[in-house]
Amino acid sequence: MLYMSFYNFPIATVLSSIQKLCAIAVLLVLLGCAREEALPVTVDFGIDVFNDDYSIPVQVVIQNRTKGAETYAWEFVGGIPAMSTERNPGVIRYEKKGNYTIRLYATNADGSEGAKEIPIRIDDPVVIDFAVAPLVNLFPPVTLDIDNRTTGATDFVWTFEQGVPATTTAQHPAAVVLNTPGTHRITLEASNGLETERIEKTITVAPRLLTDFELAVAFEDDDYQVPVAVTLRSTSVSATAFDWQMTNGVPATADTPELSVTFTTPGKYTIALTATNAKETQTVTKTIEVFEDTNLRKFEGIRLGINSAHTANTTGAFFATNTRRVYTAAELTPEIAPQIDLVFFGLNQNFIRNRFVAPDALDTTTFPLLAGATHTKFINSQEACMCTASLTAAQFDAMEDDRLLQTLAIEETPEGLQEFDATLVPRIVLFETADGRKGAIKIKEYIPNGQDSAILVDIKIQKRKTK
């Protein structure tokens, strides 16, 4: 029937219908294909590490550049958070060292999908530190003991200023030697491949050993007459131990930096100091010569002022043989007053009335009294003293010991204490101090100078027995 109907139509009509059906079929096929083509997903993202610091704690910011996706599945194994479904998951934090992977899986409603992953290495922080100390001491040459306390680093660069060696890349440097005194910089740069830290410390090498010592004679022994007490003091640089050797000294040896030694026999002797610091040893020697004891103390060129010069504090008239000083009125303190042995009283610049006065007899002068003053016997005028004591100027000049003084009997008499003028030059005045020391004064010049007039004298006196 359909078949029969088909042949009842004209041929042209049939062909036209077939063409229309084919066109419709093609259109339907094309429409069907358009509905089945899905939107693709292009997955892309990048990461930025905060401050470019890959040492824990590490903060990572995700830059999502994915296209065509509607859903996102992030995996941050080892991170905080560990996953996310947000397009932009924000900041990811890592707090443990390790090798991790950041993954993104993205899809859309058409069923398209894509994935990408980026590896990231998280390191321990580089905590840099080291300690440095000498193996023995800080005297050159110094061998350094270096304790590297750095954590989180894999690479090390050391610099040792003026050191041997000057540099090394070892984690724990072997022996480093500093030969030069002074301050040296030690620098360490430590890296874990991503970050580098630097630290600098200094160590000061002491000066090289220099051995020397000072020799000081006691005040009473500055004439080097036995017995002579000498203070020895090391002035050595960078010394830690001392060895003294004193020929004929008491003591003969010592190991302290300072000591006192006594020489009791005349002669020339050697004092040797050997100093060390466990690195170097040096010896220095000096000589000392001591002489026979003459028991005679000499003072030359002593200037004693008249009463006006003394009172005006320009030239003193009071002399102490123990302190070896002339004192003006202002210098006569309560501590000094008992030390005074000799007092010169000159009336004026004409030197018509002069005398030496005992310190405890100042009431016969215009000088104030001295508290605690002692008595010295004087023979101002040998020619009138009516006594047995006698010493000439020539004998005074030739006196090298106290033998002549020992024989003198110093007796005070009214005639011997009387005043003298400037007629006789030189004049010898004899005296004996309160502690029994005998002496002589040689007046060798009268110096007129108005209110500051003075006499110039030499004095010889027996020594004070202190040893």
C-alpha positions as CSV (number, residue, x, y, z in Angstrom):
1,M,0.0,0.0,0.0
2,L,2.7,2.5,1.0
3,Y,4.8,0.9,-1.7
4,M,1.9,1.2,-4.1
5,S,1.4,4.9,-3.1
6,F,5.0,5.7,-3.6
7,Y,4.9,4.7,-7.3
8,N,1.7,6.7,-7.8
9,F,3.8,10.1,-7.3
10,P,5.7,11.7,-10.0
11,I,9.5,11.1,-10.0
12,A,10.4,14.7,-9.3
13,T,8.2,15.0,-6.3
14,V,9.8,11.9,-4.8
15,L,13.3,13.2,-5.3
16,S,12.4,16.5,-3.7
17,S,11.0,14.8,-0.6
18,I,14.1,12.6,-0.3
19,Q,16.3,15.7,-0.3
20,K,14.3,17.3,2.4
21,L,14.5,14.2,4.6
22,C,18.2,14.1,4.2
23,A,18.6,17.7,5.1
24,I,16.5,17.2,8.2
25,A,18.6,14.1,9.1
26,V,21.8,16.1,8.8
27,L,20.4,18.9,10.9
28,L,19.4,16.5,13.6
29,V,22.8,14.9,13.6
30,L,24.5,18.3,13.9
31,L,22.2,19.4,16.7
32,G,22.9,16.2,18.6
33,C,26.7,16.7,18.3
34,A,26.4,20.3,19.6
35,R,24.7,19.1,22.7
36,E,27.3,16.4,23.5
37,E,30.6,18.7,23.3
38,A,31.7,19.5,27.0
39,L,33.5,22.8,28.2
40,P,37.2,21.9,29.0
41,V,38.9,22.5,32.3
42,T,42.4,24.0,32.2
43,V,44.1,23.6,35.7
44,D,46.9,26.0,36.6
45,F,48.1,27.5,39.8
46,G,51.2,28.9,41.3
47,I,52.6,29.4,44.9
48,D,54.3,32.3,46.6
49,V,56.3,31.6,49.8
50,F,56.1,34.5,52.3
51,N,59.4,36.3,52.5
52,D,60.8,33.6,50.3
53,D,61.5,31.7,53.6
54,Y,61.2,28.0,53.3
55,S,62.2,27.3,56.9
56,I,59.5,26.4,59.3
57,P,57.1,28.0,60.0
58,V,56.4,28.5,56.2
59,Q,53.4,30.4,54.8
60,V,52.4,29.6,51.3
61,V,49.9,31.7,49.3
62,I,48.1,30.0,46.3
63,Q,47.6,31.8,43.1
64,N,44.8,29.9,41.3
65,R,44.8,30.5,37.5
66,T,42.5,27.5,36.6
67,K,40.0,28.0,33.7
68,G,36.7,26.3,33.0
69,A,36.3,24.7,36.4
70,E,33.4,24.8,38.8
71,T,34.6,22.6,41.7
72,Y,38.0,22.5,43.3
73,A,39.6,19.9,45.5
74,W,42.9,21.0,47.0
75,E,45.2,18.7,48.9
76,F,47.9,20.2,51.2
77,V,49.4,17.1,52.8
78,G,51.4,18.2,55.9
79,G,49.9,21.7,55.7
80,I,47.4,23.6,57.7
81,P,44.7,23.3,56.5
82,A,45.2,19.8,54.9
83,M,42.5,20.4,52.2
84,S,40.2,22.9,50.7
85,T,37.3,23.2,48.2
86,E,37.6,27.0,47.7
87,R,38.8,28.4,44.5
88,N,41.3,30.5,46.4
89,P,42.2,28.6,49.6
90,G,44.2,31.5,51.1
91,V,47.4,30.9,53.1
92,I,48.7,27.4,53.8
93,R,51.0,27.0,56.8
94,Y,53.7,24.3,57.2
95,E,55.2,23.6,60.7
96,K,57.2,20.5,60.1
97,K,60.2,19.8,57.9
98,G,59.6,17.6,54.9
99,N,59.0,17.2,51.1
100,Y,55.4,17.9,50.3
101,T,53.1,18.2,47.3
102,I,50.3,20.7,46.7
103,R,47.6,19.2,44.4
104,L,44.6,20.6,42.7
105,Y,41.8,18.5,41.1
106,A,39.2,20.6,39.3
107,T,35.9,19.7,37.4
108,N,32.8,21.3,35.8
109,A,29.2,20.3,35.2
110,D,30.1,19.0,31.7
111,G,32.2,16.4,33.3
112,S,35.5,18.0,32.3
113,E,38.3,17.7,34.8
114,G,42.0,18.4,35.3
115,A,44.7,18.2,37.9
116,K,48.1,19.8,38.7
117,E,50.6,19.4,41.5
118,I,53.6,21.4,42.7
119,P,56.2,19.9,45.0
120,I,57.6,22.0,47.9
121,R,60.4,21.4,50.3
122,I,60.1,22.7,53.9
123,D,63.3,22.9,55.9
124,D,64.1,23.4,59.5
125,P,65.1,27.0,60.3
126,V,68.7,27.9,60.1
127,V,69.6,28.7,63.7
128,I,73.2,29.9,63.5
129,D,75.6,29.9,66.4
130,F,79.1,28.7,67.4
131,A,81.5,28.9,70.3
132,V,85.2,29.6,70.1
133,A,87.8,29.1,72.7
134,P,91.6,28.6,72.8
135,L,92.8,25.0,73.3
136,V,95.5,26.1,75.8
137,N,95.5,29.9,76.3
138,L,95.3,33.1,74.4
139,F,99.0,33.7,74.0
140,P,100.3,33.2,70.4
141,P,100.2,31.0,68.6
142,V,96.6,30.2,69.5
143,T,94.9,27.0,68.4
144,L,91.2,27.5,68.3
145,D,88.6,25.0,69.5
146,I,85.5,25.8,67.4
147,D,82.1,24.3,68.4
148,N,79.6,24.7,65.6
149,R,76.1,24.8,67.3
150,T,74.2,25.7,64.1
151,T,71.0,23.7,63.3
152,G,69.0,23.5,60.1
153,A,71.9,24.2,57.7
154,T,73.7,21.9,55.2
155,D,76.3,24.3,53.9
156,F,78.9,26.2,55.8
157,V,81.5,28.9,54.9
158,W,84.0,29.9,57.6
159,T,86.3,32.9,57.5
160,F,89.2,33.3,60.0
161,E,90.8,36.7,59.9
162,Q,94.6,36.2,59.8
163,G,94.0,32.5,60.6
164,V,95.6,29.4,59.2
165,P,93.7,28.3,57.3
166,A,91.9,31.5,56.4
167,T,88.7,29.8,55.2
168,T,87.0,26.4,55.3
169,T,83.6,24.9,54.3
170,A,83.7,22.1,56.9
171,Q,80.8,21.9,59.3
172,H,83.2,21.4,62.1
173,P,86.6,23.1,61.3
174,A,89.8,21.3,62.3
175,A,92.6,23.2,64.1
176,V,92.7,26.9,63.2
177,V,95.8,28.8,64.3
178,L,96.1,32.5,65.0
179,N,99.7,33.7,65.2
180,T,99.2,37.4,65.4
181,P,98.3,39.3,68.6
182,G,95.2,41.4,68.4
183,T,91.5,41.0,67.8
184,H,90.5,38.6,65.0
185,R,87.0,38.2,63.4
186,I,85.6,34.8,62.9
187,T,82.6,34.7,60.5
188,L,80.2,31.8,59.7
189,E,77.7,31.7,56.9
190,A,75.3,28.8,57.1
191,S,72.7,27.8,54.5
192,N,70.1,25.2,53.9
193,G,70.0,25.8,50.1
194,L,67.1,28.3,50.4
195,E,68.1,30.7,53.1
196,T,71.5,31.8,54.5
197,E,72.3,33.2,57.9
198,R,75.5,35.0,58.9
199,I,77.2,35.5,62.4
200,E,80.4,37.1,63.4
201,K,82.4,36.8,66.6
202,T,85.8,38.0,67.7
203,I,88.6,36.6,69.7
204,T,91.6,38.6,71.0
205,V,95.0,37.1,71.0
206,A,97.2,38.4,73.8
207,P,100.6,40.1,73.1
208,R,103.6,37.9,72.8
209,L,105.7,37.2,75.8
210,L,108.0,40.1,76.8
211,T,110.0,39.5,80.0
212,D,111.3,42.4,82.1
213,F,111.3,43.6,85.7
214,E,111.8,46.7,87.9
215,L,114.4,46.9,90.6
216,A,113.7,49.5,93.4
217,V,116.0,50.0,96.4
218,A,114.5,50.8,99.8
219,F,114.6,54.5,100.8
220,E,117.0,53.8,103.5
221,D,119.3,51.9,101.2
222,D,119.6,54.3,98.2
223,D,123.4,54.5,98.9
224,Y,123.6,50.7,98.1
225,Q,125.5,50.1,101.3
226,V,124.8,46.7,102.9
227,P,122.5,45.4,104.0
228,V,120.5,46.5,100.9
229,A,116.8,45.7,100.6
230,V,115.5,45.6,97.0
231,T,112.0,45.2,95.8
232,L,111.7,43.2,92.5
233,R,108.6,43.5,90.5
234,S,107.9,41.8,87.2
235,T,106.8,44.1,84.4
236,S,106.5,41.2,82.0
237,V,103.8,41.1,79.4
238,S,101.8,37.9,78.8
239,A,103.6,35.9,81.5
240,T,101.9,33.4,83.8
241,A,104.8,31.9,85.7
242,F,107.9,33.4,87.2
243,D,111.3,32.0,88.3
244,W,113.7,34.4,90.1
245,Q,117.3,33.6,90.7
246,M,119.3,36.1,92.9
247,T,123.0,35.4,93.3
248,N,123.9,35.9,97.0
249,G,120.4,37.3,97.7
250,V,118.1,36.4,100.5
251,P,116.0,34.7,99.3
252,A,118.0,33.2,96.5
253,T,115.0,32.0,94.5
254,A,111.3,32.9,94.2
255,D,108.3,32.2,92.0
256,T,106.1,35.2,92.6
257,P,105.7,38.3,90.4
258,E,106.9,40.6,93.1
259,L,109.2,40.1,96.1
260,S,111.8,41.7,98.4
261,V,115.3,40.5,98.4
262,T,118.2,41.5,100.7
263,F,121.9,41.6,99.9
264,T,124.2,41.5,102.9
265,T,127.6,41.1,101.4
266,P,129.4,43.7,99.2
267,G,129.8,42.8,95.6
268,K,128.3,42.7,92.1
269,Y,125.4,40.2,91.7
270,T,123.1,39.0,89.0
271,I,119.3,38.9,89.3
272,A,117.6,36.7,86.7
273,L,113.9,36.4,85.9
274,T,112.6,33.6,83.7
275,A,109.0,34.1,82.7
276,T,106.8,31.7,80.7
277,N,103.2,31.4,79.5
278,A,103.1,27.7,78.4
279,K,103.9,28.8,74.9
280,E,107.1,30.8,75.2
281,T,109.9,31.2,77.8
282,Q,112.2,34.2,78.2
283,T,115.0,35.1,80.6
284,V,116.1,38.6,81.5
285,T,119.1,39.4,83.8
286,K,120.2,42.6,85.5
287,T,123.1,43.3,87.9
288,I,123.3,45.1,91.2
289,E,126.4,46.3,93.0
290,V,126.3,46.8,96.8
291,F,129.1,48.3,98.9
292,E,130.5,48.2,102.4
293,D,128.5,50.0,105.0
294,T,130.2,53.3,106.0
295,N,127.5,54.1,108.5
296,L,127.6,57.6,107.1
297,R,124.8,59.5,105.3
298,K,125.7,62.5,103.2
299,F,123.6,65.5,102.2
300,E,125.0,68.1,99.8
301,G,123.9,71.6,98.8
302,I,121.1,71.9,101.4
303,R,119.7,75.4,101.5
304,L,118.4,76.7,104.8
305,G,116.6,80.1,105.0
306,I,116.7,82.8,107.6
307,N,113.7,83.2,109.8
308,S,111.8,85.5,107.4
309,A,112.3,83.1,104.5
310,H,111.1,80.2,106.6
311,T,108.0,82.1,107.9
312,A,107.2,83.3,104.4
313,N,107.4,79.7,103.2
314,T,109.9,80.5,100.5
315,T,113.0,78.7,102.0
316,G,112.6,76.4,105.0
317,A,114.9,76.5,108.0
318,F,113.9,73.0,109.5
319,F,115.6,69.8,108.3
320,A,114.8,66.1,109.0
321,T,117.6,63.7,108.4
322,N,115.2,60.7,108.3
323,T,113.0,62.1,105.5
324,R,116.0,64.0,104.0
325,R,113.9,67.2,103.5
326,V,113.8,70.8,104.3
327,Y,110.5,72.1,105.6
328,T,108.9,75.6,105.6
329,A,106.6,76.9,108.3
330,A,103.5,75.7,106.4
331,E,104.9,72.2,106.0
332,L,105.4,71.5,109.7
333,T,102.4,69.3,110.3
334,P,101.9,67.3,113.6
335,E,103.2,64.2,111.8
336,I,106.4,66.0,110.6
337,A,107.3,67.9,113.8
338,P,108.7,64.9,115.7
339,Q,110.9,64.1,112.7
340,I,112.8,67.5,112.7
341,D,116.5,67.2,113.8
342,L,118.1,70.5,112.7
343,V,116.7,74.1,113.0
344,F,118.6,77.1,111.6
345,F,117.8,80.5,113.1
346,G,119.3,83.4,111.1
347,L,118.2,86.8,112.3
348,N,118.5,88.7,109.0
349,Q,120.3,89.0,105.6
350,N,123.4,90.4,107.3
351,F,124.1,87.1,109.0
352,I,125.4,88.8,112.1
353,R,123.5,86.5,114.4
354,N,123.1,82.9,113.4
355,R,122.8,79.6,115.3
356,F,121.5,76.0,115.1
357,V,118.8,75.3,117.7
358,A,117.4,72.1,119.1
359,P,113.8,71.5,117.9
360,D,112.5,71.5,121.5
361,A,114.2,74.8,122.3
362,L,112.4,77.1,119.9
363,D,111.3,79.4,122.8
364,T,114.7,81.1,122.4
365,T,113.8,82.0,118.8
366,T,110.9,83.7,117.0
367,F,109.7,80.4,115.7
368,P,106.5,78.8,117.1
369,L,107.0,75.8,119.3
370,L,106.8,72.3,117.8
371,A,104.5,69.6,119.3
372,G,106.4,66.4,120.0
373,A,109.8,68.0,119.3
374,T,113.0,66.1,120.1
375,H,116.3,67.5,121.4
376,T,119.4,67.7,119.3
377,K,122.7,68.7,120.9
378,F,124.7,71.4,119.0
379,I,128.2,72.9,119.1
380,N,127.8,76.0,117.0
381,S,131.2,77.4,117.9
382,Q,134.0,74.8,118.3
383,E,136.4,77.6,118.9
384,A,134.6,78.8,122.0
385,C,132.9,75.7,123.3
386,M,135.5,74.8,125.9
387,C,134.9,71.1,125.0
388,T,136.9,68.2,123.6
389,A,135.0,67.7,120.4
390,S,136.8,69.0,117.3
391,L,136.4,68.5,113.6
392,T,138.1,70.6,110.9
393,A,136.7,71.4,107.4
394,A,139.4,69.3,105.9
395,Q,138.5,66.4,108.1
396,F,134.8,66.9,107.1
397,D,135.7,66.8,103.4
398,A,137.8,63.7,103.8
399,M,135.2,61.8,105.9
400,E,134.0,58.7,104.0
401,D,132.8,56.7,107.1
402,D,131.7,57.5,110.6
403,R,134.9,56.6,112.4
404,L,135.7,60.3,113.2
405,L,132.2,60.9,114.4
406,Q,132.4,57.9,116.7
407,T,135.2,59.5,118.6
408,L,133.5,62.8,119.1
409,A,132.0,63.6,122.5
410,I,129.2,66.1,121.8
411,E,128.7,68.2,124.9
412,E,126.3,71.1,125.0
413,T,127.8,74.2,126.7
414,P,126.6,77.8,126.9
415,E,129.8,78.8,125.0
416,G,129.3,76.2,122.3
417,L,125.6,77.2,121.8
418,Q,126.4,80.9,121.2
419,E,125.6,82.6,118.0
420,F,128.0,83.0,115.1
421,D,128.4,85.4,112.2
422,A,129.5,85.1,108.6
423,T,133.1,85.8,109.3
424,L,134.4,82.2,109.3
425,V,133.7,80.3,106.0
426,P,133.5,77.3,106.0
427,R,132.2,76.8,109.5
428,I,131.8,73.3,111.0
429,V,128.9,72.8,113.4
430,L,128.7,69.5,115.4
431,F,125.5,67.9,116.6
432,E,124.0,64.7,118.0
433,T,120.3,63.8,117.5
434,A,117.9,62.5,120.1
435,D,118.4,58.9,118.9
436,G,122.2,59.2,119.4
437,R,123.4,59.8,115.8
438,K,126.4,62.1,115.6
439,G,126.9,64.5,112.7
440,A,128.5,67.6,111.3
441,I,127.3,70.6,109.3
442,K,129.6,72.4,106.9
443,I,128.4,76.0,106.2
444,K,130.0,76.7,102.9
445,E,128.2,79.8,101.8
446,Y,126.1,82.7,103.0
447,I,123.6,83.9,100.4
448,P,122.2,87.4,101.0
449,N,118.9,87.9,99.3
450,G,116.8,90.2,101.4
451,Q,114.0,88.4,103.2
452,D,114.8,85.2,101.3
453,S,118.5,85.1,102.4
454,A,119.9,81.6,103.2
455,I,122.9,79.5,103.9
456,L,124.2,76.6,101.8
457,V,125.4,73.6,103.8
458,D,126.6,70.0,103.5
459,I,125.7,67.5,106.2
460,K,127.3,64.2,107.2
461,I,125.6,62.1,109.9
462,Q,125.7,58.5,111.2
463,K,123.0,56.3,109.8
464,R,119.8,55.4,111.6
465,K,119.9,51.8,112.6
466,T,116.7,50.2,111.2
467,K,118.0,46.7,110.3
